């Protein structure tokens, strides 16, 4: 079973407050810190530390992009 994190705990993993760079998508939290595209916790107009589920509809890729990232938990 995956550990559960609140939105407040996720918000701290934004690449600014702590070293971790995490995002949530469809209730799953991913570590995107190793991606050069998420340098400093920002990817185009998207910021780490939050649930990006509603924003993916406008992205030029689909949710398969998350397969390369490590799952760290689930969003409470």
Secondary structure, DSSP 8 states (H G I E B T S, - for coil): ---EE-HHHHHT-BSSSSS-BEEEETTEEEE-TT-GGGGGGEETTEESSSB-GGGGGGSSS-GGGGGGSEEEEEE-
